[in-house]
Amino acid sequence: MSDKTVPKVSIIIRTQNRPLLLSRAVKSVLNQTYNDWVCVIVNDGGPVAINERTLKISLGNVVKKFFLIHNPTALGRSRAANQGIEKINSTYVAFLDDDDTWEPEFLSQTVHFLEKIDIQNHYGAVASSIVEVYEKIEGDQIHTLKKRRFRKQRTEMRLWDLAIHNYFPLSCALIRRSALKKVGFVNEELHFLEDWDLYLRIAREYEIEILPSPLYNYHFRMSTKDVYDNTVSKKSHCCLLSDTYLRNKYLREDLEKGRMGLGMLMNVVYEMHENGLFSRFAVNLRKVKASLSNFLVSLKDLW
């Protein structure tokens, strides 16, 4: 594919052995109102025949917009992500987990934001607001149980807040490729929280915008103990280990270079958060504001 024919956006879907969910994710890509995209599906050690049959049924006549990479054995989520990034030299990169979906305007609105000339040097990514979708699977049917606003939803990205916990699933963002080249691709040492690590590195160099429109659906399966389970809920202990690893990793880098950097921030604000210092500060601030308001009222009465 020559540079002149490279689509503006490359969409990367990592999958293994969840054909029912993969088919739904692919359909949400096909439903995008923005059309200048190509989709790279990385089958990381899953059954080739089943995934190819699933895609053949889902794609119909638009096969040319999709590339399929088969890994005979699983290389891991992070390596699969980088395989997708390396496949197409697009201007923007988006990830869509095989169990999640986008609203039709997701690409249209995120690309429109990053195309604004006045922000191109400042913003490395843009994320949409998020809807949690709770569902259950019965046979080959997916039943939606309820939807609600994402519990950890933020209206703006603050680096210190992101340093406490990850509030942005990887699939809710569109990332500028130039930002990826500057901060590095997905860390292949990580099997969990690779999205948090990537966001932290981007946020250290760039702003990340959060659009108010809820264009990303974050799906959760209820009472599932098989391949259709969610990574975060099924591997919570592994996520905790990765959290500790990342905080220690960046702290060691700061100590080695004798600086106050990302590692210091990640550990200090986390301890403040866990010990309730932010909450107590907010309470005291409200008390100060109330006292000041009463003082101003009293002062006005004197006059």
N, C-alpha and C positions, 0 to 999 in steps of 0.2 A: 504494500500500500504506500503510494508516494505521499509526500508532504501535502501536495495540493488536494489530495482526496481524503486525508485523515479527518474524521469527524471531530467536532469541537469537544465532545464529551465521550470518555470511555467509562462504561459501567462494568463493575467487576462483581460477579456473583460466585462465591465459594460454596461448594456443595459436596456431598458425599453419597448418602443413601437415603434421601428424603424426597423422592420423586413427586409426591403429592404436593408438598410445600414448594418445591422448585417450580412446578407448573404454575402455581399462583403467583410467585415472584416474577416469573417471565411475563405473565399476562399484565402485571402492573407496569412493567417496562414498556410493553407494546402499547399500553394505553396512554403513554405520555403525549402531551400536546406539543412538546418540543421534539423535533425529529432529527436534529443533527447529532446523532449518537451512534456508538457501536457498543455491543455488549460482549464481554469476555467471561465465559463460564468455565471455572476451574473445578473439574471433578477430581477431588483430592482422595484418590484411592477407593472411590465408590464403583459399583458395578457399571461397566461401560455400556452394555446393551440396554439396561433399564433406563439409564440417564439419556442415552441417545434416542430411545423410543419416546420418552417423555417430551424431549425437546422437539422431535419431529411432529408430534401431535400438537404441541403448543404453538409452534412457529408458523406453520403453514407456508406461505410464500415469502417470508421475510428472512429466510436463512442467511442471506448475504450480510445481514447486519449483526450476525452472531459468530463468535469464534469459540470453539470448544477445545479446552486443554485437558487431556487425560493424564493423571499421575498414576502409574501402575500401583504404587504404594503411597500411602498418605505421607506428605511432606510437612503437614501442619498448617494451621490457619494463616500464620504470618508469611510463610514461604509462598503459599497459594495466593495471598494478596499481592505479593511482589511480582509473581508471575503475570498476574493480570495487569499491573502497572507497566511492566516491561513490554507487554505485547503490543500496545498501541501508543504512539507518541502524541496523544491528544493534549489539548490546552487544559482541560479540566478532568478530574478523576472523581468518580462516585462509587461507593461500595453499597451493595444491597445484599444483606444476609438472605439466604435462601428461604427463611421462614418469615420474612417481613415484607411489607408492601409500601409503595408510594401512592399518593394521590396524583391524578393526572397532571396537575400543575407543578409538581415538584421541580422538575428540571427547568421548566420555563421560568419560574420565579427565582430559582437560585442562580441560573446562568445570567438572567437579567441583572441581578445585583452585582455579580462579579464583573460584568461587562461595563459598568459605570466607569468612565475614564478617570474621574476625580478620586477614586478609591483604589485604583489598581496597584499602587505601590504600598498600600497599607494593610489590605485585607488578604489573608492567605486562604481563607475558607469562609463559607457561609452555611449555617445550619437552619433547618426549619423547626418550628415547634412540633411537639410530639403527642400522639394519641396512644394510650395503652389499650390494646385489644385482647380481651380474655376469651379463650375458645377451648373447645374440646374436639377430639377427632373420634369419629365412629365409622369404622370401615374406611371407605374412600370419601367420606364427607367431613367437612370442617364446619362446625357450628359455632357461631359467635354468641357468647354469653353476655358480655357487657363491654362498654367502652367508657373511658374516662381520660381526662387530661393527665399527662405524665406527672407523676408525683414529685419528681425532682426538676420540673421545668424551670428554666431560667429565662429572663427576658433580655439579658445581656451577659456577655462572657467577660468575667473578671479573672485575671490570672491567679490571684490569691485564692479565689473560690474554687477554681479548677484544680488547684494544688491540694485541696482537701480530699475531694473524691471526683470521680468521673461522672459528669452529668449529661454526656452526649454519646449515645450509641453511634457507632461508626456509620451506620446507614442513613443518618439524618443529615449528612453534610455533603457539600460539593467542595472539592479542594483544588486549588490552583496547582498545576503541575510544577510551575516554577518554584512554589513554596516547598513542594516535596523534594525537589532537587537541592534546595538550600539546606533543609533540615534533615534530609535523609528519608528513605522509604520506611516501610514497616520493619520494626526490630524483630528479626527472625529468631532471636534467643527467647522471645516471649511466646507462650502458647495461650496466655490469657492476659487481658487488659492491654493488648497491643494497641487498641484504639485510644486508651487514655494516654499511653506513652506518646503516641503520634500527636495527639491534640496538645499535649504539654509542650512538645518541641515546636509545633507550629505557633502556639500562643506566646512562646518566648520571643519570637521574631515578628509576629504579625497580629493584627486584630482578627477576631472571628465574629462575624455578625450572626445574630439569631433573628430569623424572620418570625413575625407573630402568627402567620398562617400555619395551622397544623397539617402539614403535608406528608408526614412520615408516620406510618402505623407500626407500632412496636408490639408484636404479637407474643402472647404468653399462652402456653398450653396448660390446662388444668388436669392434675392427677395423671400425668403421663410419665411412665418410667421406661421408655424405650428410645429409639433413635429420634423421635419427634420431640423429645424434651428440650427445654431451653438450656443453653450453655451456662448462663449465669446461675440459674437455680440448681442445676445438676452438679456444677463444679465450684460451689461457693468456697470451699476450702482452698482449692487451687487458685482462685481469684485473690483470696486473702494472702496467700504466699507470694503471688506476683505483686500485690500492693506493697508488701514489705520489701521485696527485692528492689522495686523501683525507687522507693524512698531511700534505701541504703545506697543504691547505685549512684544516684545523683548527689547524695550527701558526700560520698567518698570522693566524687569528682571535685566538689567544692573544697573539701579539706585538702586534697592534693594540690589544688591551685591557690589555696589560701584566699578564698573569695566568699562573699555572701551571694550565692546564686540560687538556682532553682531547687537544689537539694535542701538548702537551709529553709527556703520558703515552704517546701512540701512538708517538712517535719515540724516546723514551728507552728504553722497555721493548723495542722492536723491536731497537735497537742492542745492548742487553744480551743479548737472546736470540741474535742473529746472531753475537755474539762469544763465546758460550759462558759468559757470566758467571753465569747461573742454574745451569748444570750444575756449574761449579766451586764455586759457593757451596754446592750440595747435597752435593758430595763433602766439602768442608771441614766442613760441619755434621755429617756422619756421623762424621768423624774426631774432632771435638770430643765428640760423644756417646759414642763408644767410649772415649776417654781419660777422660771423666768417669765412665763405668761402671767402668773399671779402678781409678780412684782411690777410688771408693766401696767397691769390693771390698777394696782394700788397707786402707782405713780401718776396715772392719768386722773384718778380721783382727787389727788392732791392739787392738781392744776385746775 
